[in-house]
Amino acid sequence: MSPASKKLFNIIILGVSFMFIFTAFQTCGNIAQTVITNLNNTDFHGSGYTSMSIIYGVFSASNLVSPSVVAIVGPQFSMVVSGIFYSLYIAVFIQPATWAFYTASVFIGIAAAVLWTAQGNCLTVNSDENTIGRNSGVFWALLQSSLFFGNLYIYFAWQGKTHISESDRRTVFIALTVISLVGTVLFFLIRKREDTKAPGEEDSTNEILGDSPSAENKMTRAVAAFKKSIKLSFTKEIMLLSVTTAYTGLELTFFSGVYGTCIGAVNRFGSEEKSLIGLSGIFIGVGEILGGGLFGLLSKNNRFGRNPVVMLGMVVHFIAFYLIFFNMPNDAPIAPMRGTDDVAYMIPSKEVAIFCSFLLGLGDSCFNTQLLSILGFLYSEDSAPAFAIFKFVQSICAAVAYFYSNYFLLQWQLLIMVVVGFFGTITFFTVEWEAAAALAARGSDYSSI
């Protein structure tokens, strides 16, 4: 197998592993608040929104040290251990206890920072200037396939249910725990750096996660990784991209947790309201996979760079927000267990709700594939610190969004995303134009990025 084929193999295994883990985790996040609402008349008194706020809050703080952790233990082992913690979090729902729920939320926040830092490094090490766009799209499409399978089960298993029984809950979460463990085991198939290196290719002096025996001692690399993260945080490009990244954190919270809760709370959807949560997740996945696959395949022939894709994402999301504003009752995100009988500006339509799910997924893939691509392109020598900063900003904004989701009506949540999304698109354009100018100065073809 050629070095190029080995690198593509690594990208595919990386994507498939994440697909299994996030089939479990994203399905868990999508139904968590609904399941918890059915538990809150027992001894369990947790909140899905609060748990997610803890996860993303710890996640954001942990990104400050995750490059150092990955430098010490290595990217492959980092992903394996992180995957185990994801499985433990999901397993908590089999027999929920409030203390275990919130404790697991803290640990998965730490694990997530390490997992995504290692992922960013693995993606960049196995890509180059000409393949980073394709590989970002392939990884994203495989990752977001996770939205299909768990949600498809939820749709059929919960058809016609207005209350989630203990048996229903245990069956779902035992299956999700096993699926997550399968994805964790698959990380062992990823070939290490020296196995994918072309003959004569040297390790980058700046690649802090290299596996070469001649690399600096691990503690020195860990300190170097931390210093590099701090230094990169204050560069112009990172600060501009942070606005775009902040938007992805806000809309991640909305489509992965809040919107499913809104659908499940609308009593006018009748006996289908709970199963529609699963169908919504499926159509978010359709949008994500379509976007990731399309932009990955077209990246080699795109003469106009990343800006048109990001512009498409903004337009698609703004259409979705407009339709959701008209279709969903304002109190849907914070409705009690009995749901809401309120009406917005139209009679709630299941078809419009599911169409908006598709638009949310498509728009999310536009932003995330292009952010992964531009970070891998700009920081090919400093991938781990760059991706750690990306996840730091994204996760802290997601934590803030999960926190205010406990209190804000739907209209205010949509307004916040519109404002941040508008400015995030402008700042992305600025960085992309500068990247194109730098590439032209080097005499490279802009379409290669």
Beta strands, then each sheet from edge to edge (+ up, - down):
end
